């Protein structure tokens, strides 16, 4: 896998396509998200989608934990996400 300015080739290609077509992009890396913002491209992360699409707290907790396992999310990041879930209005 290549590297384009600190982000993977796939995310670089997704950003280029989004910019060319004036569409939002789904990215998983923080660097890609920051680059999208700098380029004026609307971006979302898988976490954004999980929060937006899961209104029930317990189901969201389960989905976030499953995602965290899949991507080997850092414990500190998982703890932060769990706090965000608790702060949500029911």
Backbone as CSV, one residue per row, in Angstrom:
resi,resn,N_x,N_y,N_z,CA_x,CA_y,CA_z,C_x,C_y,C_z
1,UNK,0.846,-1.184,0.000,0.000,0.000,0.000,0.884,1.238,0.000
2,UNK,0.567,2.166,-0.860,1.360,3.388,-0.977,1.013,4.410,0.079
3,UNK,1.715,5.518,0.013,1.518,6.594,0.969,1.515,7.906,0.208
4,UNK,0.471,8.702,0.401,0.352,9.983,-0.302,0.264,11.100,0.716
5,UNK,1.415,11.668,1.040,1.419,12.782,1.986,0.956,12.411,3.377
6,UNK,1.271,11.215,3.823,0.893,10.806,5.171,-0.430,10.064,5.251
7,UNK,-1.129,9.914,4.135,-2.364,9.118,4.132,-2.203,7.999,3.115
8,UNK,-3.010,6.974,3.269,-2.932,5.843,2.359,-3.408,6.195,0.955
9,UNK,-2.991,5.398,0.011,-3.360,5.609,-1.382,-4.870,5.596,-1.574
10,UNK,-5.543,4.662,-0.925,-6.996,4.568,-1.063,-7.709,5.819,-0.589
11,UNK,-7.274,6.345,0.542,-7.907,7.572,1.042,-7.546,8.769,0.176
12,UNK,-6.337,8.800,-0.354,-5.953,9.885,-1.266,-6.827,9.850,-2.516
13,UNK,-7.071,8.659,-3.041,-7.927,8.519,-4.219,-9.370,8.908,-3.905
14,UNK,-9.846,8.524,-2.721,-11.209,8.891,-2.322,-11.338,10.408,-2.194
15,UNK,-10.338,11.051,-1.618,-10.362,12.512,-1.495,-10.338,13.181,-2.869
16,UNK,-9.524,12.655,-3.768,-9.447,13.225,-5.114,-10.793,13.091,-5.830
17,UNK,-11.423,11.932,-5.711,-12.726,11.717,-6.356,-13.792,12.619,-5.747
18,UNK,-13.773,12.751,-4.419,-14.748,13.618,-3.746,-14.567,15.070,-4.169
19,UNK,-13.331,15.504,-4.269,-13.055,16.890,-4.688,-13.517,17.111,-6.126
20,UNK,-13.223,16.159,-6.988,-13.577,16.277,-8.402,-15.093,16.308,-8.608
21,UNK,-15.813,15.547,-7.774,-17.268,15.430,-7.952,-18.074,16.281,-6.967
22,UNK,-17.389,17.027,-6.121,-18.052,17.844,-5.090,-18.981,16.997,-4.216
23,UNK,-18.447,15.876,-3.739,-19.190,14.961,-2.879,-18.500,14.819,-1.529
24,UNK,-19.244,14.453,-0.492,-18.598,14.147,0.791,-17.831,12.832,0.683
25,UNK,-16.947,12.595,1.628,-16.114,11.396,1.593,-16.116,10.735,2.971
26,UNK,-16.034,9.407,2.974,-15.910,8.635,4.209,-14.441,8.267,4.377
27,UNK,-13.836,8.707,5.477,-12.431,8.402,5.759,-12.306,7.872,7.176
28,UNK,-11.302,7.042,7.392,-11.127,6.478,8.726,-9.903,7.013,9.454
29,UNK,-9.017,7.646,8.738,-7.789,8.152,9.352,-7.910,9.636,9.684
30,UNK,-7.376,10.020,10.834,-7.421,11.429,11.246,-6.714,12.340,10.252
31,UNK,-5.588,11.891,9.741,-4.849,12.721,8.767,-5.703,12.992,7.530
32,UNK,-6.397,11.970,7.064,-7.245,12.140,5.882,-8.407,13.076,6.183
33,UNK,-8.949,12.978,7.379,-10.047,13.860,7.777,-9.580,15.312,7.834
34,UNK,-8.396,15.530,8.397,-7.844,16.895,8.459,-7.533,17.428,7.064
35,UNK,-7.027,16.572,6.203,-6.728,16.990,4.838,-8.022,17.333,4.100
36,UNK,-9.056,16.525,4.276,-10.350,16.815,3.647,-10.847,18.184,4.092
37,UNK,-10.751,18.446,5.376,-11.198,19.742,5.898,-10.387,20.875,5.272
38,UNK,-9.079,20.701,5.181,-8.219,21.737,4.590,-8.558,21.980,3.121
39,UNK,-9.025,20.938,2.443,-9.373,21.055,1.032,-10.823,21.495,0.817
40,UNK,-11.554,21.657,1.912,-12.951,22.063,1.810,-13.885,20.936,1.427
41,UNK,-13.477,19.693,1.686,-14.283,18.525,1.362,-14.996,18.065,2.636
42,UNK,-16.300,17.914,2.545,-17.060,17.396,3.687,-16.659,15.942,3.901
43,UNK,-16.347,15.591,5.137,-15.947,14.209,5.413,-16.682,13.666,6.633
44,UNK,-16.807,12.373,6.653,-17.398,11.646,7.769,-16.482,10.473,8.080
45,UNK,-16.579,10.010,9.323,-15.837,8.827,9.736,-16.834,7.710,10.042
46,UNK,-16.351,6.470,10.127,-17.258,5.392,10.525,-17.914,5.666,11.883
47,UNK,-17.192,6.304,12.787,-17.752,6.640,14.104,-18.909,7.625,13.938
48,UNK,-18.751,8.632,13.075,-19.846,9.570,12.797,-21.091,8.818,12.350
49,UNK,-20.899,7.858,11.450,-22.035,7.096,10.931,-22.687,6.242,12.013
50,UNK,-21.871,5.643,12.867,-22.431,4.842,13.955,-23.264,5.703,14.905
51,UNK,-22.744,6.875,15.267,-23.493,7.771,16.152,-24.778,8.257,15.489
52,UNK,-24.695,8.630,14.221,-25.860,9.172,13.519,-26.930,8.105,13.290
53,UNK,-26.525,6.869,13.080,-27.472,5.829,12.720,-27.920,4.916,13.832
54,UNK,-27.496,5.192,15.060,-27.844,4.306,16.167,-28.376,5.125,17.339
55,UNK,-29.689,5.311,17.416,-30.241,6.145,18.486,-30.222,5.497,19.879
56,UNK,-30.241,4.180,19.956,-30.279,3.513,21.269,-28.864,3.385,21.841
57,UNK,-28.712,3.824,23.081,-27.381,3.834,23.712,-26.737,2.461,23.774
58,UNK,-27.478,1.467,24.229,-26.870,0.140,24.408,-26.442,-0.440,23.061
59,UNK,-27.255,-0.289,22.073,-26.891,-0.774,20.745,-25.669,-0.010,20.216
60,UNK,-25.608,1.279,20.475,-24.448,2.075,20.053,-23.191,1.612,20.772
61,UNK,-23.291,1.350,22.072,-22.132,0.833,22.819,-21.615,-0.449,22.168
62,UNK,-22.542,-1.355,21.854,-22.149,-2.633,21.248,-21.491,-2.425,19.896
63,UNK,-22.053,-1.551,19.088,-21.485,-1.297,17.759,-20.111,-0.641,17.845
64,UNK,-19.967,0.296,18.776,-18.671,0.965,18.947,-17.627,-0.048,19.420
65,UNK,-17.989,-0.913,20.355,-17.036,-1.930,20.833,-16.624,-2.868,19.696
66,UNK,-17.590,-3.274,18.895,-17.287,-4.159,17.774,-16.357,-3.460,16.776
67,UNK,-16.654,-2.222,16.467,-15.797,-1.442,15.563,-14.397,-1.300,16.167
68,UNK,-14.339,-0.997,17.466,-13.051,-0.831,18.143,-12.207,-2.094,18.031
69,UNK,-12.838,-3.254,18.174,-12.116,-4.516,18.027,-11.606,-4.707,16.594
70,UNK,-12.460,-4.374,15.633,-12.089,-4.561,14.232,-10.898,-3.711,13.817
71,UNK,-10.854,-2.473,14.287,-9.790,-1.557,13.858,-8.690,-1.394,14.903
72,UNK,-8.790,-2.151,15.985,-7.812,-2.089,17.065,-7.673,-0.671,17.607
73,UNK,-8.821,-0.095,17.935,-8.876,1.263,18.471,-8.156,1.322,19.814
74,UNK,-7.468,2.418,20.058,-6.772,2.589,21.330,-7.781,2.658,22.472
75,UNK,-7.404,2.146,23.635,-8.286,2.137,24.809,-8.721,3.553,25.161
76,UNK,-7.809,4.508,25.104,-8.151,5.897,25.438,-9.230,6.428,24.497
77,UNK,-9.146,6.076,23.214,-10.154,6.522,22.248,-11.492,5.844,22.510
78,UNK,-11.452,4.557,22.843,-12.681,3.846,23.166,-13.334,4.438,24.410
79,UNK,-12.545,4.726,25.425,-13.082,5.352,26.643,-13.739,6.696,26.321
80,UNK,-13.101,7.476,25.474,-13.651,8.772,25.077,-15.003,8.592,24.378
81,UNK,-15.083,7.636,23.473,-16.343,7.392,22.761,-17.439,6.939,23.718
82,UNK,-17.089,6.118,24.690,-18.087,5.666,25.668,-18.610,6.854,26.490
83,UNK,-17.745,7.793,26.802,-18.186,8.996,27.521,-19.122,9.826,26.656
84,UNK,-18.845,9.905,25.361,-19.746,10.627,24.452,-21.118,9.964,24.413
85,UNK,-21.134,8.647,24.434,-22.406,7.933,24.435,-23.188,8.265,25.691
86,UNK,-22.527,8.269,26.823,-23.201,8.558,28.094,-23.739,9.993,28.122
87,UNK,-23.054,10.901,27.435,-23.476,12.311,27.432,-24.654,12.564,26.493
88,UNK,-24.949,11.615,25.643,-26.074,11.764,24.695,-27.400,11.833,25.436
89,UNK,-28.287,12.628,24.896,-29.636,12.636,25.457,-30.355,11.384,24.985
90,UNK,-31.145,10.772,25.859,-31.795,9.509,25.505,-32.736,9.617,24.337
